[in-house]
Amino acid sequence: MLEHLTKETFKEKVFNFETNKDWKYEGTKPCLIDFYADWCGPCKMVAPVLEELQKEYGDNIVIYKVNTEDQQELAGMFGVQSIPSLLFVPKEGQPQMAMGALPKATFEKAIADVLKVEKPVVN
């Protein structure tokens, strides 16, 4: 089960926007944040893919979810206008946003290219 972030847990685990003006990632592992809403059809299509990715990548990445209905301030901060919007947050460097229900292969490529995490080989 993926962890849902509130404004408070977002500040602890991702970025404390109240104390930092410049981007400073608070986490220890690269993460992916899914900005979604319960009523959104494409969001429902992405949800099982994200669950699968979390299982496959295990402890190498963290996948969070932000409900844009409950957390409008967070969604606004990142300029989320369409959902799903997915924020790829590497340990070093700037986060990158992707829009729309992406196919699994596209997630895997972005995880490799942006987050610099390769999929673990399972024997």
Disulfide bonds with the S-S distance in Angstrom:
Cys40-Cys43 2.33
